[in-house]
Amino acid sequence: MLVPTTWNFPTCSRGLKGAPWQIAEMVVRAYDPCVSCATHMIVVDEKNRIVAQRIIQ
């Protein structure tokens, strides 16, 4: 079964590309409020080092 949330992931990912990581939670909720209930956000820099991590609830 493919629920609407599944279809929203690619669109949400495109919406996050280039956006400041500080507003990532707002962008995710704008596309699909259900996703943010179980989202773990990890921000990495250009050298793949973790800059920030957060559980979005």
Distance bins in CASP14 RR format, pairs under 12 A and 6 or more apart:
PFRMAT RR
TARGET T0000
AUTHOR 0000-0000-0000
RMODE 2
METHOD distances of the structure
MODEL  1
1 7 0 0 0 0 0 1 0 0 0 0 0
2 8 0 0 0 0 0 1 0 0 0 0 0
2 9 0 0 0 0 0 1 0 0 0 0 0
3 9 0 0 0 0 0 1 0 0 0 0 0
3 32 0 0 0 0 0 1 0 0 0 0 0
3 34 0 0 0 0 1 0 0 0 0 0 0
3 35 0 0 0 0 0 1 0 0 0 0 0
4 11 0 0 0 0 0 1 0 0 0 0 0
4 12 0 0 0 0 0 1 0 0 0 0 0
4 31 0 0 0 0 0 1 0 0 0 0 0
4 32 1 0 0 1 0 0 0 0 0 0 0
4 33 0 0 0 0 0 1 0 0 0 0 0
4 34 0 0 0 0 1 0 0 0 0 0 0
4 35 0 0 0 0 0 1 0 0 0 0 0
5 11 0 0 0 0 0 1 0 0 0 0 0
5 12 0 0 0 0 1 0 0 0 0 0 0
5 28 0 0 0 0 0 1 0 0 0 0 0
5 31 0 0 0 0 1 0 0 0 0 0 0
5 32 1 0 1 0 0 0 0 0 0 0 0
5 33 0 0 0 0 1 0 0 0 0 0 0
5 34 1 0 1 0 0 0 0 0 0 0 0
5 35 1 0 1 0 0 0 0 0 0 0 0
5 36 0 0 0 0 0 1 0 0 0 0 0
5 37 0 0 0 0 0 1 0 0 0 0 0
5 38 0 0 0 0 0 1 0 0 0 0 0
5 39 0 0 0 0 0 1 0 0 0 0 0
6 12 0 0 0 0 0 1 0 0 0 0 0
6 32 0 0 0 0 1 0 0 0 0 0 0
6 34 0 0 0 0 0 1 0 0 0 0 0
6 35 0 0 0 0 1 0 0 0 0 0 0
7 13 0 0 0 0 0 1 0 0 0 0 0
7 31 0 0 0 0 0 1 0 0 0 0 0
7 32 0 0 0 0 1 0 0 0 0 0 0
7 34 0 0 0 0 0 1 0 0 0 0 0
7 35 0 0 0 0 0 1 0 0 0 0 0
8 14 0 0 0 0 0 1 0 0 0 0 0
8 15 0 0 0 0 0 1 0 0 0 0 0
8 16 0 0 0 0 0 1 0 0 0 0 0
8 27 0 0 0 0 0 1 0 0 0 0 0
8 28 0 0 0 0 1 0 0 0 0 0 0
8 29 0 0 0 0 0 1 0 0 0 0 0
8 30 0 0 0 0 0 1 0 0 0 0 0
8 31 1 0 1 0 0 0 0 0 0 0 0
8 32 1 0 1 0 0 0 0 0 0 0 0
8 33 0 0 0 0 0 1 0 0 0 0 0
8 34 0 0 0 0 1 0 0 0 0 0 0
8 35 1 0 0 1 0 0 0 0 0 0 0
8 36 0 0 0 0 0 1 0 0 0 0 0
9 15 0 0 0 0 0 1 0 0 0 0 0
9 16 0 0 0 0 0 1 0 0 0 0 0
9 28 0 0 0 0 1 0 0 0 0 0 0
9 31 0 0 0 0 1 0 0 0 0 0 0
9 32 0 0 0 0 1 0 0 0 0 0 0
9 34 0 0 0 0 0 1 0 0 0 0 0
9 35 1 0 0 1 0 0 0 0 0 0 0
9 39 0 0 0 0 0 1 0 0 0 0 0
10 16 0 0 0 0 0 1 0 0 0 0 0
10 17 0 0 0 0 0 1 0 0 0 0 0
10 31 0 0 0 0 0 1 0 0 0 0 0
10 32 0 0 0 0 0 1 0 0 0 0 0
11 17 0 0 0 0 0 1 0 0 0 0 0
11 27 0 0 0 0 0 1 0 0 0 0 0
11 28 0 0 0 0 0 1 0 0 0 0 0
11 30 0 0 0 0 0 1 0 0 0 0 0
11 31 1 0 1 0 0 0 0 0 0 0 0
11 32 0 0 0 0 1 0 0 0 0 0 0
11 35 0 0 0 0 0 1 0 0 0 0 0
12 19 0 0 0 0 0 1 0 0 0 0 0
12 24 0 0 0 0 1 0 0 0 0 0 0
12 25 0 0 0 0 0 1 0 0 0 0 0
12 26 0 0 0 0 0 1 0 0 0 0 0
12 27 1 0 0 1 0 0 0 0 0 0 0
12 28 1 0 1 0 0 0 0 0 0 0 0
12 29 0 0 0 0 1 0 0 0 0 0 0
12 30 0 0 0 0 1 0 0 0 0 0 0
12 31 1 0 1 0 0 0 0 0 0 0 0
12 32 1 0 0 1 0 0 0 0 0 0 0
12 33 0 0 0 0 0 1 0 0 0 0 0
12 34 0 0 0 0 0 1 0 0 0 0 0
12 35 1 0 0 1 0 0 0 0 0 0 0
12 36 0 0 0 0 1 0 0 0 0 0 0
12 39 0 0 0 0 1 0 0 0 0 0 0
12 41 0 0 0 0 0 1 0 0 0 0 0
13 19 0 0 0 0 0 1 0 0 0 0 0
13 24 0 0 0 0 0 1 0 0 0 0 0
13 27 0 0 0 0 1 0 0 0 0 0 0
13 28 0 0 0 0 1 0 0 0 0 0 0
13 31 0 0 0 0 1 0 0 0 0 0 0
13 32 0 0 0 0 0 1 0 0 0 0 0
13 35 0 0 0 0 0 1 0 0 0 0 0
14 27 0 0 0 0 0 1 0 0 0 0 0
14 31 0 0 0 0 1 0 0 0 0 0 0
15 23 0 0 0 0 0 1 0 0 0 0 0
15 24 0 0 0 0 1 0 0 0 0 0 0
15 26 0 0 0 0 0 1 0 0 0 0 0
15 27 1 0 1 0 0 0 0 0 0 0 0
15 28 0 0 0 0 1 0 0 0 0 0 0
15 30 0 0 0 0 1 0 0 0 0 0 0
15 31 1 0 0 1 0 0 0 0 0 0 0
15 32 0 0 0 0 0 1 0 0 0 0 0
16 22 0 0 0 0 0 1 0 0 0 0 0
16 23 0 0 0 0 1 0 0 0 0 0 0
16 24 1 0 1 0 0 0 0 0 0 0 0
16 25 0 0 0 0 0 1 0 0 0 0 0
16 26 0 0 0 0 0 1 0 0 0 0 0
16 27 1 0 1 0 0 0 0 0 0 0 0
16 28 1 0 0 1 0 0 0 0 0 0 0
16 29 0 0 0 0 0 1 0 0 0 0 0
16 30 0 0 0 0 0 1 0 0 0 0 0
16 31 0 0 0 0 1 0 0 0 0 0 0
16 35 0 0 0 0 0 1 0 0 0 0 0
16 39 0 0 0 0 0 1 0 0 0 0 0
16 41 0 0 0 0 1 0 0 0 0 0 0
16 43 0 0 0 0 0 1 0 0 0 0 0
17 24 0 0 0 0 0 1 0 0 0 0 0
17 27 0 0 0 0 1 0 0 0 0 0 0
18 24 0 0 0 0 0 1 0 0 0 0 0
18 27 0 0 0 0 0 1 0 0 0 0 0
18 43 0 0 0 0 0 1 0 0 0 0 0
19 25 0 0 0 0 0 1 0 0 0 0 0
19 26 0 0 0 0 1 0 0 0 0 0 0
19 27 1 0 1 0 0 0 0 0 0 0 0
19 28 0 0 0 0 0 1 0 0 0 0 0
19 30 0 0 0 0 0 1 0 0 0 0 0
19 31 0 0 0 0 0 1 0 0 0 0 0
19 43 0 0 0 0 0 1 0 0 0 0 0
20 26 0 0 0 0 0 1 0 0 0 0 0
20 27 0 0 0 0 1 0 0 0 0 0 0
20 43 0 0 0 0 1 0 0 0 0 0 0
20 51 0 0 0 0 0 1 0 0 0 0 0
20 52 0 0 0 0 0 1 0 0 0 0 0
21 27 0 0 0 0 1 0 0 0 0 0 0
21 28 0 0 0 0 0 1 0 0 0 0 0
21 41 1 0 0 1 0 0 0 0 0 0 0
21 42 0 0 0 0 1 0 0 0 0 0 0
21 43 1 0 1 0 0 0 0 0 0 0 0
21 44 0 0 0 0 1 0 0 0 0 0 0
21 45 0 0 0 0 0 1 0 0 0 0 0
21 50 0 0 0 0 0 1 0 0 0 0 0
21 51 1 0 0 1 0 0 0 0 0 0 0
21 52 1 0 0 1 0 0 0 0 0 0 0
21 53 0 0 0 0 0 1 0 0 0 0 0
21 54 0 0 0 0 1 0 0 0 0 0 0
21 56 0 0 0 0 0 1 0 0 0 0 0
22 41 0 0 0 0 0 1 0 0 0 0 0
22 43 0 0 0 0 1 0 0 0 0 0 0
22 51 0 0 0 0 0 1 0 0 0 0 0
22 52 0 0 0 0 1 0 0 0 0 0 0
22 54 0 0 0 0 0 1 0 0 0 0 0
23 29 0 0 0 0 0 1 0 0 0 0 0
23 30 0 0 0 0 1 0 0 0 0 0 0
23 41 0 0 0 0 0 1 0 0 0 0 0
23 43 0 0 0 0 0 1 0 0 0 0 0
23 56 0 0 0 0 0 1 0 0 0 0 0
24 30 0 0 0 0 0 1 0 0 0 0 0
24 31 0 0 0 0 0 1 0 0 0 0 0
24 35 0 0 0 0 0 1 0 0 0 0 0
24 36 0 0 0 0 1 0 0 0 0 0 0
24 39 0 0 0 0 1 0 0 0 0 0 0
24 40 0 0 0 0 0 1 0 0 0 0 0
24 41 1 0 1 0 0 0 0 0 0 0 0
24 42 0 0 0 0 0 1 0 0 0 0 0
24 43 1 0 0 1 0 0 0 0 0 0 0
24 51 0 0 0 0 0 1 0 0 0 0 0
24 52 0 0 0 0 1 0 0 0 0 0 0
24 53 0 0 0 0 0 1 0 0 0 0 0
24 54 0 0 0 0 1 0 0 0 0 0 0
24 56 0 0 0 0 1 0 0 0 0 0 0
25 31 0 0 0 0 0 1 0 0 0 0 0
25 33 0 0 0 0 0 1 0 0 0 0 0
25 35 0 0 0 0 0 1 0 0 0 0 0
25 36 1 0 0 1 0 0 0 0 0 0 0
25 37 0 0 0 0 0 1 0 0 0 0 0
25 39 0 0 0 0 1 0 0 0 0 0 0
25 40 0 0 0 0 0 1 0 0 0 0 0
25 41 1 0 0 1 0 0 0 0 0 0 0
25 43 0 0 0 0 0 1 0 0 0 0 0
25 52 0 0 0 0 0 1 0 0 0 0 0
25 54 1 0 0 1 0 0 0 0 0 0 0
25 55 0 0 0 0 0 1 0 0 0 0 0
25 56 1 0 1 0 0 0 0 0 0 0 0
25 57 0 0 0 0 1 0 0 0 0 0 0
26 33 0 0 0 0 0 1 0 0 0 0 0
26 36 0 0 0 0 1 0 0 0 0 0 0
26 41 0 0 0 0 0 1 0 0 0 0 0
26 56 0 0 0 0 0 1 0 0 0 0 0
27 33 0 0 0 0 0 1 0 0 0 0 0
27 35 0 0 0 0 0 1 0 0 0 0 0
27 36 0 0 0 0 1 0 0 0 0 0 0
27 39 0 0 0 0 0 1 0 0 0 0 0
27 41 0 0 0 0 0 1 0 0 0 0 0
27 56 0 0 0 0 0 1 0 0 0 0 0
28 34 0 0 0 0 1 0 0 0 0 0 0
28 35 1 0 1 0 0 0 0 0 0 0 0
28 36 1 0 1 0 0 0 0 0 0 0 0
28 37 0 0 0 0 0 1 0 0 0 0 0
28 38 0 0 0 0 0 1 0 0 0 0 0
28 39 1 0 0 1 0 0 0 0 0 0 0
28 40 0 0 0 0 0 1 0 0 0 0 0
28 41 0 0 0 0 1 0 0 0 0 0 0
28 54 0 0 0 0 0 1 0 0 0 0 0
28 56 1 0 0 1 0 0 0 0 0 0 0
28 57 0 0 0 0 0 1 0 0 0 0 0
29 35 1 0 0 1 0 0 0 0 0 0 0
29 36 1 0 1 0 0 0 0 0 0 0 0
29 37 0 0 0 0 1 0 0 0 0 0 0
29 39 0 0 0 0 1 0 0 0 0 0 0
29 56 0 0 0 0 1 0 0 0 0 0 0
29 57 0 0 0 0 0 1 0 0 0 0 0
30 36 0 0 0 0 1 0 0 0 0 0 0
31 39 0 0 0 0 0 1 0 0 0 0 0
32 38 0 0 0 0 0 1 0 0 0 0 0
32 39 0 0 0 0 1 0 0 0 0 0 0
32 56 0 0 0 0 0 1 0 0 0 0 0
33 39 0 0 0 0 0 1 0 0 0 0 0
33 56 0 0 0 0 0 1 0 0 0 0 0
34 56 0 0 0 0 0 1 0 0 0 0 0
35 41 0 0 0 0 0 1 0 0 0 0 0
35 56 0 0 0 0 1 0 0 0 0 0 0
35 57 0 0 0 0 0 1 0 0 0 0 0
36 54 0 0 0 0 0 1 0 0 0 0 0
36 55 0 0 0 0 0 1 0 0 0 0 0
36 56 1 0 1 0 0 0 0 0 0 0 0
36 57 1 0 0 1 0 0 0 0 0 0 0
37 55 0 0 0 0 0 1 0 0 0 0 0
37 56 0 0 0 0 1 0 0 0 0 0 0
37 57 1 0 0 1 0 0 0 0 0 0 0
38 55 0 0 0 0 1 0 0 0 0 0 0
38 56 0 0 0 0 1 0 0 0 0 0 0
38 57 0 0 0 0 1 0 0 0 0 0 0
39 53 0 0 0 0 0 1 0 0 0 0 0
39 54 0 0 0 0 1 0 0 0 0 0 0
39 55 1 0 0 1 0 0 0 0 0 0 0
39 56 1 0 1 0 0 0 0 0 0 0 0
39 57 0 0 0 0 1 0 0 0 0 0 0
40 50 0 0 0 0 0 1 0 0 0 0 0
40 52 0 0 0 0 0 1 0 0 0 0 0
40 53 1 0 0 1 0 0 0 0 0 0 0
40 54 1 0 0 1 0 0 0 0 0 0 0
40 55 1 0 1 0 0 0 0 0 0 0 0
40 56 1 0 0 1 0 0 0 0 0 0 0
40 57 0 0 0 0 0 1 0 0 0 0 0
41 50 0 0 0 0 0 1 0 0 0 0 0
41 51 0 0 0 0 0 1 0 0 0 0 0
41 52 1 0 0 1 0 0 0 0 0 0 0
41 53 1 0 0 1 0 0 0 0 0 0 0
41 54 1 0 1 0 0 0 0 0 0 0 0
41 55 1 0 0 1 0 0 0 0 0 0 0
41 56 1 0 1 0 0 0 0 0 0 0 0
41 57 0 0 0 0 0 1 0 0 0 0 0
42 48 0 0 0 0 0 1 0 0 0 0 0
42 49 0 0 0 0 0 1 0 0 0 0 0
42 50 1 0 0 1 0 0 0 0 0 0 0
42 51 0 0 0 0 1 0 0 0 0 0 0
42 52 1 0 0 1 0 0 0 0 0 0 0
42 53 1 0 1 0 0 0 0 0 0 0 0
42 54 0 0 0 0 1 0 0 0 0 0 0
42 55 0 0 0 0 0 1 0 0 0 0 0
42 56 0 0 0 0 0 1 0 0 0 0 0
43 49 0 0 0 0 1 0 0 0 0 0 0
43 50 1 0 0 1 0 0 0 0 0 0 0
43 51 1 0 1 0 0 0 0 0 0 0 0
43 52 1 0 1 0 0 0 0 0 0 0 0
43 53 1 0 0 1 0 0 0 0 0 0 0
43 54 0 0 0 0 1 0 0 0 0 0 0
44 50 1 0 1 0 0 0 0 0 0 0 0
44 51 1 0 0 1 0 0 0 0 0 0 0
44 52 0 0 0 0 1 0 0 0 0 0 0
44 53 0 0 0 0 1 0 0 0 0 0 0
45 51 1 0 1 0 0 0 0 0 0 0 0
45 52 0 0 0 0 1 0 0 0 0 0 0
END
